[in-house]
Amino acid sequence: MNNAVKKLLNILIGFAILIALWQMVIVVTDVNENLFPTPLMVLNGIISLIADGTLFVHLQVSLFRFATGYLLAVVTAIVLGLLLGRMERVWNIIDPIVQVLRPVAPIAWSPFIVLWFGIGNAPAIVIIFIAAFYPVLLSTVSAVKKVDKTYLKVAENLEIKQPQLMTKIIFPATFPYIANGLHIALGTAWIFLVSGEMVGAQSGLGYLIVDARNLLRLDLVLAGIIFIGLCGLLLDKAITAFEKWIQKQWGGVTPSK
């Protein structure tokens, strides 16, 4: 049995145990099924969402918003992080500002975001951007500061100047550590995507959950929650695959997590 089959089997076993516990809680507590739907009710809800195309409409919108906000945040944060990591004095001035803004949940900015950007894709994209920006920025700055000085001395001896120094030496050396920030940012951004869609959108998985709640369709609420979790898992696997591909291209070793 190869490794991929073993991983798939473990995933299936884990989900089977979760569903069994879910059903057991309902049986043991005798809770009203309208308040806590059974796995079968949720499965029927999932089938109905797939059959009428509702799921794919909301999923497509959510993935578009996420991809746009996340990629913008990652590119911006990495570029700024690479620059600020090399400018210690400037970073010492900016760091306190970042540390003050970073703990503020992106959803706290939603009243201003909705006023400035209106209702639609823009508020969710801005919230995702804020959620993903700080983890990637901080990991990039920290990684640049940890670059082995030997690399920089060799580059100096070989008279490697900017931008080659940044693209050929510093970025490849820092990427394994930046990748940790990409993982953290992905999870955070996906969580706040759903939150953003609950307050400033008329579509997406977050809106699907709110709409189902308003209709008292808790089976569809749980169906939406399940799809959010599965999408988060798949996105994390995609980032991991991308990270491994980059490491293979550069011959680096990913730091253990």
VOKEDREN-151963 format. One line per 8 residues: number of its first residue (from 1); for each residue x, y, z of N, C-alpha, C. Coordinates in steps of 0.02 Angstrom, whole numbers, plus 50000, padded with zeros to 5 digits. Each point is the difference from the previous one (the first is absolute). Layout:
BEGIN
NUM) X,Y,Z,X,Y,Z,X,Y,Z  ...
// end
This chain:
BEGIN
1) 50042,49940,50000,49958,50060,50000,50044,50063,50000  49993,50042,49948,50043,50059,49996,49978,50054,50049  50043,50051,50005,49988,50053,50050,49936,50039,49987  49985,50013,49936,49940,50039,49983,49936,49963,50021  49999,49934,49989,49942,49960,50019,49992,49999,50076  50056,49995,50035,49998,50000,50073,49971,50066,50027  50022,50056,49970,49975,50065,50021,49925,50006,49988  49979,49977,49941,49929,50002,49983,49959,49957,50048
9) 50026,49941,50016,49966,49955,50046,49994,50031,50069  50054,50032,50023,49998,50033,50065,49948,50056,50002  49995,50038,49945,49951,50054,49996,49929,49971,50003  49988,49946,49963,49934,49970,49999,49981,49972,50069  50049,49969,50033,49988,49973,50067,49983,50057,50049  50038,50055,49994,49988,50057,50044,49930,50029,49991  49979,50008,49937,49933,50026,49986,49946,49951,50023  50013,49936,49993,49951,49949,50022,49991,50004,50075
17) 50055,50009,50037,49996,50005,50073,49961,50064,50019  50014,50055,49965,49966,50063,50014,49925,49994,49989  49980,49969,49945,49929,49992,49984,49966,49954,50051  50036,49947,50021,49973,49954,50050,49988,50036,50067  50049,50042,50020,49992,50038,50062,49943,50050,49995  49995,50031,49942,49946,50047,49987,49932,49967,50009  49991,49942,49969,49937,49963,50006,49989,49976,50072  50054,49981,50033,49994,49975,50069,49976,50055,50047
25) 50026,50061,49990,49979,50057,50042,49925,50011,49992  49975,49997,49939,49929,50010,49987,49958,49947,50034  50023,49937,49995,49962,49944,50030,50001,50004,50076  50059,50012,50029,50007,50000,50072,49963,50058,50032  50007,50060,49971,49970,50059,50030,49926,50009,49981  49979,49965,49949,49930,50005,49975,49982,50072,49983  50049,50035,49970,49990,50070,49982,49952,50004,49940  49964,50055,49997,49953,50011,49945,50040,50006,49935
33) 49980,49961,49950,50037,49999,49936,49995,50067,49964  49951,50040,50016,49995,50066,49970,50052,50048,50028  50023,49985,50061,50051,50041,50031,50071,49974,49985  50007,49935,49990,50065,49970,49985,49988,49944,49949  50003,50016,49935,49983,49951,49948,50045,49939,50001  49972,49944,49979,50038,49937,49996,50045,50001,49939  50051,49956,49998,50043,49996,49941,49960,49987,49936  49947,49959,50004,49960,49986,49940,49964,50063,49976
41) 49974,50039,50046,49966,50063,49981,50049,50048,49966  50060,50004,50027,50050,50044,49971,50021,49975,49932  50007,49933,49993,50017,49971,49935,49947,50018,49948  49937,49994,50019,49946,50019,49954,50004,50074,49983  50018,50041,50049,50008,50072,49987,50057,50013,49951  50055,49964,50008,50057,50007,49954,49980,49980,49930  49964,49946,49994,49977,49976,49934,49955,50052,49967  49956,50030,50040,49954,50051,49972,50039,50062,49976
49) 50051,50021,50039,50040,50057,49980,50039,49987,49936  50024,49938,49993,50036,49981,49940,49953,49994,49940  49942,49970,50013,49952,49987,49945,49975,50064,49968  49985,50051,50041,49973,50061,49970,50054,50052,49983  50064,49982,50011,50055,50044,49980,50016,50055,50048  49962,50005,50055,50010,50054,50048,50071,49998,50030  50023,49940,50017,50066,49993,50030,50054,50028,49955  49998,49982,49937,50054,50019,49954,50001,50076,49988
57) 49941,50030,50000,49997,50073,49992,50035,50035,50058  49982,49980,50061,50030,50032,50059,50074,49981,50007  50017,49938,49984,50069,49978,50006,50045,50038,49952  49977,50009,49939,50039,50036,49950,50014,50072,50022  49949,50032,50028,50007,50069,50024,50051,50003,50057  49993,49954,50048,50045,50000,50058,50073,49987,49979  50011,49953,49955,50068,49985,49978,50030,50058,49962  49960,50035,49960,50025,50059,49964,50022,50053,50050
65) 49957,50014,50049,50017,50051,50050,50063,49981,50038  50002,49936,50020,50058,49977,50039,50064,50005,49959  49999,49975,49939,50060,50000,49958,50025,50071,49989  49954,50046,49987,50019,50069,49987,50031,50033,50061  49965,49996,50057,50026,50031,50061,50064,49968,50025  50002,49934,49998,50058,49963,50026,50062,50013,49958  49994,49996,49934,50057,50010,49956,50026,50072,50004  49955,50048,50002,50021,50070,50008,50038,50010,50065
73) 49974,49970,50054,50033,50007,50065,50068,49967,50000  50005,49939,49971,50063,49963,50000,50054,50038,49961  49982,50022,49940,50049,50036,49958,50023,50064,50034  49952,50039,50025,50016,50063,50033,50043,49989,50062  49980,49951,50041,50035,49987,50063,50071,49974,49988  50009,49956,49951,50066,49973,49986,50047,50054,49974  49975,50041,49953,50042,50053,49973,50020,50049,50055  49952,50022,50040,50015,50046,50055,50046,49967,50052
81) 49986,49937,50015,50040,49964,50050,50073,49992,49979  50011,49986,49936,50068,49993,49975,50038,50067,50004  49964,50054,49986,50032,50066,50004,50011,50022,50072  49948,49994,50041,50005,50023,50069,50048,49957,50041  50005,49937,49983,50047,49956,50035,50072,50021,49990  50013,50035,49946,50068,50024,49985,50011,50072,50026  49946,50032,50021,50005,50069,50025,49982,50001,50073  50047,49983,50042,49986,49989,50071,49974,50063,50034
89) 50027,50057,49985,49978,50062,50033,49928,50017,49981  49984,49993,49936,49932,50013,49978,49951,49952,50033  50019,49936,50003,49957,49950,50030,49989,50013,50074  50050,50024,50035,49993,50016,50071,49948,50055,50012  49991,50044,49950,49949,50052,50005,49931,49972,49983  49997,49957,49949,49936,49974,49976,49974,49944,50045  50044,49961,50030,49981,49941,50039,49948,50016,50054  50009,50054,50040,49948,50014,50051,49931,50013,49970
97) 49998,50032,49942,49936,50013,49967,49968,49934,49980  50041,49955,49972,49974,49934,49979,49975,49961,50060  50036,50003,50056,49981,49963,50059,49936,50027,50031  49985,50064,49989,49937,50029,50026,49942,49979,49955  50010,50000,49934,49946,49985,49953,49987,49925,49993  50052,49960,50007,49995,49928,49987,49948,49965,50044  49994,50015,50065,49951,49963,50041,49927,50019,49986  49989,50054,49964,49931,50022,49986,49970,49953,49948
105) 49946,49966,50018,49968,49954,49954,49976,50037,49938  50014,49973,49940,49979,50035,49938,49925,50016,49999  49960,49957,50031,49928,50011,49999,49982,50063,50039  50044,50022,50046,49988,50062,50038,50000,50061,49955  50035,49995,49943,50002,50055,49953,49939,50000,49953  49957,49950,50006,49945,49992,49952,49954,50061,49993  49984,50036,50055,49957,50059,49990,50031,50051,49952  50065,50011,50007,50034,50047,49955,50007,49970,49930
113) 50016,49936,49997,50011,49968,49935,49935,50002,49959  49944,49985,50032,49936,50001,49964,49983,50071,49978  50014,50049,50042,49987,50070,49982,50043,50022,49941  50063,49979,50001,50047,50022,49948,49993,49961,49935  49986,49934,50005,50000,49958,49941,49931,49974,49980  49949,50013,50042,49933,49979,49983,49989,49925,50013  49947,49974,49969,49982,49930,50008,50022,49961,49937  50027,49940,50010,50021,49961,49942,50065,49965,50013
121) 50041,49994,49948,50064,49964,50006,50052,50039,50039  50002,50066,49990,50054,50041,50028,50008,49993,50076  49946,50005,50041,50010,49995,50072,50032,49934,50022  49976,49945,49970,50028,49934,50018,50073,49996,49980  50017,50026,49941,50070,49998,49976,50045,50041,50047  49976,50058,50021,50040,50042,50046,50010,49965,50067  49948,49968,50026,50006,49964,50063,50050,49943,49994  49998,49963,49945,50047,49946,49988,50071,50027,49996
129) 50007,50056,49965,50066,50032,49993,50030,50016,50068  49961,50032,50043,50024,50018,50067,50018,49938,50040  49958,49948,49996,50011,49939,50039,50064,49965,49979  50015,50000,49934,50058,49963,49975,50065,50041,50002  49994,50065,50000,50058,50044,49992,50051,49994,50057  49977,50007,50061,50046,50004,50057,50040,49935,50012  49970,49941,49998,50040,49939,50010,50056,49992,49949  49986,50016,49937,50051,49993,49948,50053,50054,50008
137) 49980,50061,50015,50049,50055,50009,50048,49984,50056  49974,49980,50058,50042,49988,50058,50046,49940,49989  49975,49947,49968,50044,49942,49987,50054,50017,49950  49983,50043,49951,50050,50019,49950,50055,50043,50030  49981,50049,50039,50050,50043,50033,50045,49958,50045  49969,49957,50040,50039,49957,50045,50047,49955,49961  49976,49972,49944,50042,49955,49959,50059,50037,49970  49990,50061,49976,50055,50039,49971,50054,50013,50051
145) 49980,50014,50061,50048,50014,50053,50041,49937,50018  49973,49941,49985,50034,49937,50017,50042,49972,49943  50003,50035,49944,50040,49976,49944,50072,49992,50021  50028,49943,49982,50070,49985,50018,50046,50054,49970  50041,50031,50042,50044,50053,49977,50050,49976,49948  50014,49934,50000,50046,49972,49951,49974,50011,49930  49934,49992,49991,49970,50010,49934,50013,50072,49976  49992,50047,50045,50008,50070,49981,50073,50016,49985
153) 50046,49969,50038,50071,50012,49987,50021,49971,49933  49975,49940,49985,50015,49970,49935,49972,50043,49943  49939,50025,50009,49970,50043,49949,50040,50064,49992  50026,50026,50056,50041,50061,49996,50065,49987,49963  50031,49942,50014,50062,49982,49967,49990,49989,49925  49941,49974,49982,49985,49989,49929,49970,50063,49967  49997,50054,50040,49974,50064,49976,49929,49994,49973  49959,49961,50036,49929,49994,49982,49963,50059,50030
161) 49968,50039,49958,49965,50060,50022,49925,49990,49997  49964,50050,50025,49927,49999,49994,49980,50012,49927  49946,49970,49975,49951,49959,50037,50018,49926,50004  50057,49981,49967,50019,49929,50000,50013,49974,50070  50028,50042,50044,50013,49979,50069,49935,49979,50035  49948,50039,49987,49936,49986,50033,49966,49938,49970  50000,49996,49933,49964,49946,49967,50038,49934,49998  50066,50003,49997,50040,49939,49993,50028,49973,50066
169) 50007,50043,50050,50031,49979,50063,49951,50005,50059  49974,50059,50012,49961,50011,50061,49933,49965,49998  49962,50010,49945,49933,49970,49997,50002,49923,50003  50044,49966,49961,50003,49926,50006,50020,49978,50070  50043,50038,50033,50023,49980,50067,49944,50010,50052  49957,50048,49988,49949,50016,50050,49934,49963,49987  49990,49974,49940,49934,49973,49983,49977,49944,50046  50043,49953,50021,49975,49947,50046,49968,50028,50063
177) 50024,50057,50024,49971,50031,50059,49939,50042,49983  50002,50032,49941,49941,50037,49977,49941,49953,49992  50015,49938,49979,49946,49951,49988,49959,49988,50063  50032,50003,50058,49962,49993,50062,49948,50056,50007  50020,50060,49981,49954,50056,50001,49943,49992,49950  50015,49969,49943,49949,49988,49950,49946,49953,50027  50021,49949,50037,49952,49953,50030,49956,50035,50051  50032,50039,50044,49962,50035,50052,49951,50050,49968
185) 50025,50037,49950,49959,50050,49967,49941,49969,49964  50011,49941,49970,49946,49967,49964,49942,49983,50047  50016,49969,50056,49947,49981,50048,49964,50061,50027  50038,50052,50018,49970,50060,50028,49955,50035,49948  50026,50005,49939,49962,50035,49947,49936,49962,49982  50003,49934,50000,49940,49961,49983,49946,50008,50053  50022,50002,50063,49952,50011,50055,49965,50067,49993  50040,50052,49987,49971,50067,49996,49963,50012,49935
193) 50014,49960,49949,49960,50004,49939,49927,49985,50017  49989,49946,50036,49932,49980,50019,49968,50055,50043  50038,50027,50047,49974,50054,50043,49982,50061,49958  50043,50017,49953,49987,50058,49957,49938,49991,49958  49989,49939,49975,49941,49987,49958,49936,50001,50041  50007,49991,50065,49941,50001,50043,49975,50071,50013  50045,50050,49992,49981,50069,50018,49999,50047,49940  50034,49983,49946,50005,50048,49946,49992,49972,49930
201) 49961,49946,49994,49993,49969,49934,49931,49970,49992  49981,49989,49938,49936,49968,49983,50012,49934,49964  50060,49973,50007,50017,49936,49969,50061,49972,50035  50017,49937,49985,50057,49968,50031,49978,49951,50054  50048,49959,50023,49984,49949,50049,49977,50029,50067  50030,50057,50020,49978,50033,50061,49928,50023,49995  49983,50030,49943,49931,50022,49990,49953,49941,49997  50022,49945,49971,49959,49939,49996,49980,49977,50070
209) 50047,50002,50047,49986,49980,50069,49950,50047,50033  50011,50065,49991,49954,50050,50030,49930,49993,49970  49996,49991,49935,49935,49993,49967,49964,49937,50024  50038,49944,50007,49970,49938,50024,49977,50008,50073  50038,50036,50039,49980,50012,50070,49935,50040,50003  49995,50051,49958,49939,50041,50000,49939,49960,49979  50011,49948,49959,49945,49957,49979,49989,49941,50048  50041,49999,50054,49997,49945,50050,50016,49933,49968
217) 50043,50000,49949,50023,49938,49969,50068,49983,50028  50002,49972,50061,50064,49986,50033,50038,49944,49965  49964,49958,49962,50035,49949,49962,50044,50033,49946  49975,50054,49970,50040,50036,49951,50055,50041,50032  49988,50023,50062,50053,50034,50038,50059,49953,50010  49985,49939,50024,50053,49951,50010,50032,49979,49934  49961,49996,49947,50027,49984,49934,50050,50053,49979  49983,50064,50011,50046,50054,49983,50063,49997,50042
225) 49992,49985,50064,50059,49994,50045,50046,49944,49976  49971,49944,49979,50040,49943,49976,50040,50020,49938  49968,50035,49954,50034,50020,49939,50055,50051,50014  49989,50044,50048,50051,50048,50019,50061,49963,50027  49989,49950,50043,50055,49962,50027,50037,49961,49946  49964,49968,49954,50031,49962,49947,50041,50045,49953  49972,50058,49985,50037,50047,49957,50064,50024,50034  49995,50014,50065,50060,50020,50037,50053,49946,49999
233) 49979,49937,50007,50047,49944,49997,50034,49996,49932  49960,50005,49947,50028,49995,49932,50046,50058,49984  49983,50060,50023,50043,50057,49989,50067,49992,50036  49998,49974,50061,50061,49988,50037,50044,49949,49965  49969,49947,49972,50038,49950,49963,50030,50030,49937  49964,50046,49969,50026,50033,49939,50061,50042,50017  49998,50036,50056,50057,50040,50021,50060,49955,50015  49987,49944,50033,50053,49952,50015,50032,49973,49937
241) 49959,49983,49950,50025,49975,49936,50043,50053,49965  49976,50063,50002,50038,50055,49969,50066,50009,50035  50000,49996,50067,50061,50008,50039,50050,49945,49982  49977,49938,49994,50045,49945,49982,50028,50009,49930  49958,50026,49954,50024,50011,49932,50055,50052,49999  49991,50055,50038,50051,50052,50003,50064,49972,50030  49994,49961,50053,50059,49971,50032,50037,49954,49952  49962,49964,49959,50031,49955,49951,50038,50039,49947
249) 49971,50057,49980,50033,50042,49949,50065,50029,50026  50000,50021,50064,50059,50032,50029,50045,49953,50039  49976,49939,50009,50041,49951,50036,50006,50014,50073  49951,50036,50028,50002,50018,50071,49968,49947,50043  50003,50010,50065,49969,49955,50048,49951,50039,50041  49938,49978,50001,49949,50035,50039,50012,49989,50074  50001,50053,50040,50007,49991,50072,49943,49961,50029  50016,49960,50050,49947,49960,50030,49952,50045,50037
257) 49935,49980,49997,49947,50041,50032,49981,49968,50066
// end
